[in-house]
């Protein structure tokens, strides 16, 4: 309930928290307001970047979290890249996996530089999931 309230727009707050900001805020109150075991289970369930979160990458790309391919690795999701639609909005691009590594160096090909709530960009995540299904 708290997570939902933090990540939703409210009249008494100028903006919704991004998912990672909400989780960090909740974690800062672990032991006081939240049971550490239950909060850790919650974070493991939703992932560090919950589905629908907008991520900006160190490559300059931007995408929406659509899945976690591995239940064991909840910090490197799959993204649907967002491309400029030429009308001030975004359209779905290709799907990428943030767990993908450079075969020679072993480093990740892309890393998260920023995390945002979809409303910051006027996006409704469900539209991209509907587009992807068709």
Buried (B, 14 or more C-beta within 10 A) or exposed (E): EBBEEBBEEEEEEEEBBBBBBBBEEBBEEBEEEBEEEEBEEBBEEBBBBBBBBBBBBEEEBBBBBBEBEEEEEBEBBBBBBBBEEEEEEBBBBEEBBBBEEEEEEEEBBBEBEEBBBBBEEEBEBEBBBEEEEE
